């Protein structure tokens, strides 16, 4: 990177980005755009506002209006004006870099923000009804029982926000790695660096956590990842089928997310109580506690997984019902429907949709002046079956879109 020369921060022009989005929308029917970019925001409010405003206008000139965005942001990136513009474009979800819920944790990680910024960022997204989620690095090399309790207090405050939690891992070349190396606390090699938490009680708490929460937190389809998915499905429904999102569905999803998160917080509080007690110094006592605690945590997690699955299936069903009620049908083939349908294949779910509905978000809008051709009545002959939600002749290439009447101006940003 250093040898490449040039500026460290280089961004595509807004017009270049909008051209690609328009091509994906028209050519492949894509409606969900995920910007997995740590530098989507620059911590320069004026620059960010100008850039997202230019993107909004560029997309409007290209008639790209019915899309959704997913971005990543630091808590101090969340500015009301910047995010209001993103909301107009179609902001759906924000991965918020909360990382720590205690002052000690934020300092150890060198985040450059305080707890107030974490609260403020989540609060602004909450008020804008944007799907926020975050990961918390609950344990770090300097964790203590009091700092862990402070982080649990943060999680309790934002229990309705989908999240996950784990330990801080060491990345090569980071200030934290260099410090641990200087202190003689870094162990392992390039294939995996490790450390022990300096506070013995906090280290015991971490070891107990890894045993009891491993399945819940780290299985791909485990409880915490499924709960993140539930919040995502809720906002997909709000974005693409708002008429199908009822207050009861919204409340059920929010209550389920909060129930999962609070269950985690309460179990972690019990774990910290034991880890800080004199009994935890005994290996036998730790093994006995870990076995019993893990069994109960796993049992509760299985029950909560079923609650999450049931709430998710309700959102999937609402998406399908909303698609059926919409008129005309081809305009309701939203990205949410295609994203959710494969997840409803449980034993009590309806049959999977036709293969044609699993293609990569193919544009379901018929050409101007054309109507879907209904299949002929059964006359003993075979007739081609139209792809669900598209006209029978939709296999034709879509006519090229005429050029914009007003050429887009030069990108105002570098």
N, C-alpha and C positions, 0 to 999 in steps of 0.2 A: 504494500500500500504506500509506504513512504517512498519507495523507489519509483513508483509510477509517475510522480510529478503532478503538477496541477493542484487545484484547490481540494481540500479535504472533503468539502460538501459540494456535491454536484447533483443537480436535480433535472429531471426531464422537464421540458417546457409544458405548460398547461395545454396548449393546442395538441401537442404530440400525445399527451395522455388522453385527452378527450377524443381524439381520432381513434385510438385503440379501443376505448370503451364503447364508442358508437359502432365501430365495426363488430365488436363482440355482441353488442345488443342486437343489431340488425341481422348480422350474418349467422349467429349461433343462438340467439334468443337469451343470452346471459342477462340476468337481472341482479345478481348478487356479486359485488366486487369486494374482495378481501385484500386490504393493504397491510401485508405482514411486514411493516416497515417501522423500525425503531426510531427513524428520523422523519416520520411523516410531519411531525411538528418540530419547530426549531427553537422554541423558547423565546421567540421574538414575535410578540403579539401582532405588531404592525405587518410584518412580513407574512405571517400565517393567515391573517385576515385577508390581505390582498390576494394571496395565492388561492385560498378556497373560494373567494368571491369570483376570481377569474375562472376557476374551474366550473363553478355553477353557471356562469354566463356562457362558457364554451359548450357545456353540455346542452344548454337550452338552445343555442344556435343550431346544434345538431339534432334537436328534438329528442334528446335522451332525458326523459323525465320520470320514468317508472322503474327506478332502480333502488337498490339498497347498498349501503357501504358498511364495512367493518374496518375499524382502525385500532391502533395502539396509541396510548397516550400516558404521559406522566401526569400525576395529579395536578401539578402546576401548569400543565398545558391546557387544562379545561377552562377556557375563557367563554363567557356567555355569548359574545358577538360571534366569535369564530365558530362555536358549535351551533349557534342558531342558523348560520349559513349552511353548515354541513347537514343540519336537520332538514333544511329545504331541499338539499340534493337527495336525501334519503338515508341519513345516518341511522343505522340499526343497532349496532353493538360497538362498545368500546372496551378493549382490554386495558384496564387501568393499572399502572405500575405502582400499586400501593406498597408492596414488598414487606413492610414492617408496620406494626401497630403500637410500637413503644418508642420513646425517645432514644433509648439505648440502641435498639435495633437499627433505627434510621442512621445513627452516627456510625455504627460499626460498618454498615453497608455503604456509607458515604453518599447517601441519596441527595443531599443538598436541599432537602425540604424538611418541614416540621410536621407534627401531627395535625396541626390546624389545616395545612394544605391538603393532606389526605382526606380529612373530613369535608373540606370545602369542595374538592373535586368530585367526590361521590355525591355530595348534596346537590351540586348543580346538575349532574346527569340525572339524578333522581327526579328533580323538579321538571326536567325536560322530557321525562318519560323515555329515556334512552336506556337500552339494555346494557348496564355496566356489569363487569365481572372482574375478579382479581385473584391473584395468588399471593399468599402471605408466606414469607420465609420466617416461620415462627421461631425456629431454633437457629442460632448462629454461634460463632466461637465465644462470644462474650455474654451469652444469655444468662440470666439469673432467674430465680423463682419469681421475684417481684416484676421483672421485665416481661416474663412470660404471662403473668397474670394481667399485666397492662395490655398485652396483645389480645388476650382473650376478651378483655373488656371492649376493645375495638371491634372484634368479631361479633360480640353480642349487640353492639350498637347498630351494626350493619347486617344483621342476621337475615334480612330479606334480600340481600344481594348475593347471587351465586358466587361461590369462591372455592378455593382449595388451599391447602397449607402443607408445608414440608420444612426441610432444613436447608440452610444456605450451603450450596456446594461451591467448591473452589475452582475458579476459572484461571487458566494460565495467563500470567502477565498482569493480573489485577493488583491494585494496591493491597487488598486483603491478603492475597497470596504472599506478596513480598513481606508483609508484616509478620504473618505466621512463620515464614521461613526465618526471619530475623530472630523471632522469639523461640525458635526451636520446637515449634508445635506442629509443623507441617510434616505429614507422613505420607508414604505412597510414592507414586511416580507418575509419568505422563499418561499412563493408562487409567489413572484414578487417584486424585489427591484426597486426603482425609485429615481429620483432626479430632481432638477431644475438646468438648466444652470445658472451659476453665473451672466453672462452678460445678462441684461434684453432684449436687442435687439436681441441677439442670441437665447434666449429662445422664444421670439415671432416668430422668423424665424422658429424655430423647430416646434412650434404649427401650423403655417401656412403650413409648409412642410407636416406634417402628414395628414392634411386634403386634400391637393391638389394632393399629390403623392401616397396616400395609394393604390389605385387600380393599378397604374402604376408599383410600386416597390414591392408590397407584395402579389399580387394575384399570385398563382402558375403558371398560364399560362398568366400572365400579360406581359406588354410590355418589361420590363427589363429582365425577365426570358426567354422570347421568343427570345430576341436578343442574350442572352448568348447561346441559342440553335442554333441560326443561325451560329454563329462562330464555334460551335462544329460540325455542319453538314458540313460546308465548309471543315474542316480539316479531317473529316471522308472520304469525297470524295477524297481529296488529298492523304490520306494514302492508301486507298484500291482500288480506281479507278482513278489513276492519269491521265490516258489517257482521261478520261471524264471531267476533270476540265479544262475549257477553260479560257482564260484571261478575257473574258467578265463576266463569272460567278463569278470569284474571285473579279473582280472590283465591280460588283453589290453588293455582300455580304459586302465588306469592306465599300462601300459608304453608304449602309443602316445602318450598325452599327454606323458609324460616324454621320449620320444624326440623329439617335435616341439619341446618347450621347450628341451631341451639342444642340439638342432641350432641353434636361434636363438642361444643363449648362446655357443656355440663360434664361430659365424660373427661375432657381434658382437665377441668378444674379438680375433679376427683383424683385424677392421675397426679397432678401437682401436689395435692394434699398428701398423698402417700409418699411421693418422692422427697418431700421436705421433712417427713417425719423420721424419728429415730429408727423405726422398724425397717426403713428402706436400706439401712446400712448392712442388714443381714441378707446374704445371698439367698438363703432358703426362703426368707420372707418375700424377697423380690420375685422369685420364681413362682411362689404360691399366688401372689397378687397378680402377676402377669398372666398366669393361666386362667384364673377366674375372670379377670378384667377383659382379656381378649375374647373369651367365650361369650360374655355378655355383650360386648361391643359388636362382635360379628353377628350375633343373633338379632340385635336391634337394627343393625345395618341391613340385614336381609329384609326385614319388615319394611324399613323405609324405602328400600329399592323398589318394592312392589308399589308403594304409594306413588313414587316418582313415575314409575312405568304407567300406572293407571291414569295419572294426571296428564302424562304425555299423550296417551292414546285418546284422551278426551279432546286435546287440541288437534290431533290428527283428524278425528271424526268431524270436528267443527270446520276444519279446512275443506274436507270433502263436501260437507253439507253446504258450505258457503259457495263452493264452486258450482254445485248443482243449482242453487237458487239464483246465481248470477245470470244475467242475460245481456248480450249473447254469450254462449258458453266459451267460445274461443278466446274471449277477452279475459276470462277468469283463470286461464292456465298460468297461474303465477308461480314464481320460483318457490314460494313456500310450499305449494302443493307438491311439486316435484321433489322437494327436499324432504318433506315429511312422509310421503306415502310409503317408501320402503321401510320406515321404522314402525309401521303398524302391522307387522307380519307375525304378531304373537298369536297364541292358540285361540284367543277370543277375538281376534281382529278379522275384518273382512278380507276377502281375497286380494292379492296384489293387483295393481292396475295393469292394463295391457302393456306389452313391451314398448310400444310406441310412446308411452308416457315417461319412460325412463331415459329417453335420449337427453342429451345435454341442453336442456331448456330451449328446445327448438321454438322459434317464433310462431305463435299460434294465431296471429292476426291475419285474416284472409286478405288477398289483394283487393284494392278499391273496386267496389261495385260487384264483388263476387259473394255468393252465399254458399254455405256448406251444402254439398249434394248428398241427400239422404240415401242410404242403401236401398236398392230395389227390393221389392217383395220376392219371397222365395218362389222361383219359377223352375226349380230343378237345375239351374245353371249356377256356376260359380261366379261370384262378383268380387272384385277387390274390396277388402274391408278398409274403410278410411281410418287413419290414425285418430285416436280419440281426441276430440277437441280441435281437429283440423279439417278443412275441406278435402274431399276425396282426391282432387287434383293437386293437393298441396305438395306433391313431390317435385313440382316444377320449381325452377330457380326463381327467387323473388326478384322482380324488376329493380333495376338500380335506382337508388334514391336520387332525385335531382339535386344539383348543387345548392348550397345555401344561397338565398337571395342576396345576403350581405356577407361578403368574405370576412372571416374572423380576423380581428386585428392581431398585430404581433403580440406575443406573450409579454405582459408587462413585467414579468419577473425573469431573472436569469435562469 
